[in-house]
Amino acid sequence: MATAFKAITATLLMARVIASDETTTRTNGVTHWHWAFLSDKAVLHKIAPRRARSVAEDVLSGHQPEVWVSYRYTDQQELGKEHQVCLAHVLRDVQYAIDGGDTVFGPKIRDHLRWAIRVGK
């Protein structure tokens, strides 16, 4: 398993663009963080006891991609030369506003975000 982890990490670190996200998971009854790092050629999963920036820095091992894609969590900022906010996360936040009653601003932003995501595909 360590060999596969190293091979996937090496492929990931060759990428110009790396995206990341994390969510909670339970390991032996204890809350941990499931990190996912992905590029166009690799997806790396890592379970860590912390949500800290150091987890991403450890995976990157000094590598700084051209673009880092993540949501707005502070510990995921400035890991790449440029930062792209994850549009799917922004779309989720806009949907919360719409669900909360925004009928003017939210729907227009939602439509623009959906358009941008389609263009990206």
WOJORA-V747666 format. One record per residue. N is the residue number from 1. RES is the residue in three letters. SS is DSSP state (helix for helix, strand for strand, loop for the rest). PSI is psi in radians with two decimals (999 if undefined). D_FIRST is the distance of its C-alpha to the first C-alpha in Angstrom with 1 decimal. Layout:
N | RES | SS | PSI | D_FIRST
N | RES | SS | PSI | D_FIRST
This chain:
1 | MET | loop | -0.65 | 0.0
2 | ALA | helix | -0.62 | 3.8
3 | THR | helix | -0.74 | 5.4
4 | ALA | helix | -0.74 | 5.2
5 | PHE | helix | -0.78 | 6.2
6 | LYS | helix | -0.72 | 8.7
7 | ALA | helix | -0.75 | 9.9
8 | ILE | helix | -0.74 | 10.6
9 | THR | helix | -0.77 | 12.2
10 | ALA | helix | -0.73 | 14.3
11 | THR | helix | -0.77 | 15.5
12 | LEU | helix | -0.77 | 16.4
13 | LEU | loop | -0.15 | 18.3
14 | MET | loop | -0.19 | 20.5
15 | ALA | loop | 2.54 | 22.0
16 | ARG | loop | -0.52 | 25.5
17 | VAL | strand | 2.21 | 25.0
18 | ILE | strand | 2.32 | 22.2
19 | ALA | strand | 2.66 | 22.6
20 | SER | strand | 2.75 | 21.2
21 | ASP | strand | 2.83 | 21.9
22 | GLU | strand | 2.69 | 21.0
23 | THR | strand | 2.84 | 22.1
24 | THR | strand | 2.67 | 22.2
25 | THR | strand | 2.82 | 20.0
26 | ARG | strand | 2.30 | 20.3
27 | THR | strand | 2.01 | 17.8
28 | ASN | loop | 0.70 | 19.5
29 | GLY | loop | 0.08 | 22.8
30 | VAL | strand | 2.39 | 22.3
31 | THR | strand | 2.24 | 22.5
32 | HIS | strand | -3.09 | 19.6
33 | TRP | strand | 2.26 | 19.2
34 | HIS | strand | 1.90 | 16.9
35 | TRP | strand | 2.46 | 16.9
36 | ALA | strand | 2.23 | 16.6
37 | PHE | strand | 2.29 | 17.1
38 | LEU | strand | 2.64 | 18.3
39 | SER | loop | -2.99 | 20.2
40 | ASP | loop | -0.25 | 21.8
41 | LYS | loop | -0.09 | 18.8
42 | ALA | loop | 2.59 | 15.6
43 | VAL | strand | 2.14 | 14.6
44 | LEU | strand | 2.22 | 12.3
45 | HIS | strand | 2.39 | 12.1
46 | LYS | strand | 2.25 | 12.1
47 | ILE | strand | 2.22 | 13.6
48 | ALA | strand | 2.62 | 16.1
49 | PRO | loop | -0.18 | 19.1
50 | ARG | loop | 2.77 | 21.4
51 | ARG | loop | 0.12 | 22.7
52 | ALA | loop | 2.70 | 23.8
53 | ARG | helix | -0.57 | 23.9
54 | SER | helix | -0.46 | 21.9
55 | VAL | helix | -0.85 | 18.7
56 | ALA | helix | -0.73 | 19.5
57 | GLU | helix | -0.65 | 20.9
58 | ASP | helix | -0.77 | 17.7
59 | VAL | helix | -0.75 | 15.7
60 | LEU | helix | -0.45 | 18.7
61 | SER | loop | 0.76 | 19.1
62 | GLY | loop | -0.21 | 22.7
63 | HIS | loop | 2.43 | 22.5
64 | GLN | loop | 1.87 | 25.2
65 | PRO | loop | 2.81 | 25.2
66 | GLU | loop | -0.78 | 28.6
67 | VAL | strand | 2.32 | 28.3
68 | TRP | strand | 2.20 | 26.3
69 | VAL | strand | 2.17 | 26.7
70 | SER | strand | 3.09 | 26.7
71 | TYR | loop | -2.82 | 29.3
72 | ARG | loop | 0.22 | 31.7
73 | TYR | loop | 2.21 | 29.8
74 | THR | helix | -0.74 | 30.9
75 | ASP | helix | -0.12 | 27.6
76 | GLN | helix | 0.21 | 26.4
77 | GLN | loop | 2.69 | 29.5
78 | GLU | loop | 0.52 | 30.0
79 | LEU | loop | -0.30 | 26.4
80 | GLY | loop | 3.00 | 27.5
81 | LYS | loop | -0.60 | 30.8
82 | GLU | strand | 2.73 | 32.0
83 | HIS | strand | 2.29 | 31.1
84 | GLN | strand | 2.13 | 31.4
85 | VAL | strand | 2.38 | 31.8
86 | CYS | loop | 2.04 | 29.9
87 | LEU | helix | -0.51 | 32.8
88 | ALA | helix | -0.66 | 31.3
89 | HIS | helix | -0.70 | 31.4
90 | VAL | helix | -0.73 | 35.0
91 | LEU | helix | -0.71 | 35.9
92 | ARG | helix | -0.77 | 34.8
93 | ASP | helix | -0.69 | 37.0
94 | VAL | helix | -0.67 | 39.9
95 | GLN | helix | -0.62 | 39.6
96 | TYR | helix | -0.74 | 40.0
97 | ALA | helix | -0.74 | 43.2
98 | ILE | helix | -0.80 | 44.4
99 | ASP | helix | -0.48 | 43.7
100 | GLY | loop | -0.01 | 45.6
101 | GLY | loop | -0.07 | 48.7
102 | ASP | loop | 2.01 | 48.4
103 | THR | loop | -0.02 | 50.3
104 | VAL | loop | -1.13 | 51.2
105 | PHE | helix | -0.86 | 48.5
106 | GLY | helix | -0.88 | 45.3
107 | PRO | helix | -0.63 | 45.9
108 | LYS | helix | -0.75 | 46.7
109 | ILE | helix | -0.74 | 43.6
110 | ARG | helix | -0.79 | 41.5
111 | ASP | helix | -0.71 | 43.0
112 | HIS | helix | -0.73 | 42.4
113 | LEU | helix | -0.74 | 38.7
114 | ARG | helix | -0.71 | 38.3
115 | TRP | helix | -0.82 | 40.0
116 | ALA | helix | -0.69 | 37.8
117 | ILE | helix | -0.72 | 34.6
118 | ARG | helix | -0.74 | 36.1
119 | VAL | helix | -0.72 | 36.9
120 | GLY | helix | -0.48 | 33.4
121 | LYS | loop | 999 | 32.1
